[in-house]
Amino acid sequence: PNPRLPRPLATCPPPPGTEPTIASFLSCIKACTVGAKWNIALRLLAQMEERGLTADKECYRACLSSLEPPRQWQHALRLLDASAAAGVTLDAHCIDSALHCLRGAPRSWQQALTLLDKMARWGGSPGVTTCVRLVTILGDGGQWQRAVELLETMSEMDLEVRAAPRAQRPPPRPAL
């Protein structure tokens, strides 16, 4: 590792003689996601700012994805707020990652509805996956009425949730 680089980036250094770029930080953050090193991914994002680099949607998406398996919902919500404050427009995948983190969190259904409101303020609109995750969180929280309202809203938005196709049964065997 290169001793001149900040600790997390030292484990994933750029080529000799070059300074880290957004692309090199993104590569390291993605590697952290695969390696389940969400805390290092967050530090890398902070180091980008320290170096005067502005994280883009891809960087935030990769960080949010790293937070999914351990369900680090507090960090996910802070990251969404930080991206909005930085003027970075996130996509549905980013919101979906945050919702995934919320499953099982205390008052997750309230957090999810707040996130849906924020998404509207940020100019985003929920996709099918986002709505399905919201319905699941609402159902887990005993908020079935709100889940039904969301399903009705989905049909108004022309979002259709299709059931997975059932496996076809083999044809009956002829009698011997």
Secondary structure, 3 states (H helix, E strand, C coil): CCCCCCHHHHCCCCCCCCCCCHHHHHHHHHHHHHCCCHHHHHHHHHHHHHCCCCCCHHHHHHHHHHHCCCCCHHHHHHHHHHHHHCCCCCCHHHHHHHHHHHCCCCCHHHHHHHHHHHHHHCCCCCCHHHHHHHHHHHHHCCCHHHHHHHHHHHHHCCCCCCCCCCCCCCCCCCCC
